Amino acid sequence: MARTILALALLATASAFAPAAPKAKSAVSLNAKSTALPFLEQPAKLDGSMAGDVGFDPLGLSNIDDVGVDLYWMREAELKHCRVAMLAAAGFFWQEVMGSLPGMVDSAGKCQTDVFWDVWAEKPQIIASALPAIFIVEVISWITINKGRETGLREAGDYMFNPLKFQGGELEMKEVANGRLAMFASVGMILQGMVTHDSAFTNLATGLQ
């Protein structure tokens, strides 16, 4: 059963890089209230056209545009972190249930935070080799984002990677909602692992007792 759940969780992330359907922007009416925080004014640039936009911006970050960062850039960053967090959360559970690849440090049923440091101690070249790969991905991402900002022809987060042909407003909303949840979940599992040195499932069972 656990393996089936993990497989479905990984499949759900396949739509992560699906191209977003262009949406018509609507003007924010004067004195409109935020859906998320009804006692605050709705942010001027958050008009509800983006999936997951409920007008939640108490720090006014959506209005920043004079330091090389704007709403497009922040949306790109949010989607990137959502997707990485979903993969990370699924990876935590997958490693605990299925175990490691042959030749790697055994990870089944263990705290994945501790496993990371075991890998660093025994096979540091594996972790070090990931750094150039991350650098290449970030360079490609930086070029793509800047071209999208200049031309206005690319939706934030659209890398034209959609092998399962997932598309639609509802799926985009689910991606953002699950991605935001996964960011909290990933941070929670890492911090719990550092404190308790138990697996995520063990910490979950302890918390439910």
Secondary structure, 3 states (H helix, E strand, C coil): CHHHHHHHHHHHHHHHHCCCCCCCCCCCCCCCECCCCCCCECCCCCCCCCCCCCCCCCCCHHHCCCCCCCHHHHHHHHHHHHHHHHHHHHHHHHHHHHCCCCCCCCCCCCCHHHHHHHHHHHCHHHHHHHHHHHHHHHHHHHHHHHHHHHHCCCCCCCCCCCCCCCCCHHHHHHHHHHHHHHHHHHHHHHHHHHHHCCCHHHHHHHHHC
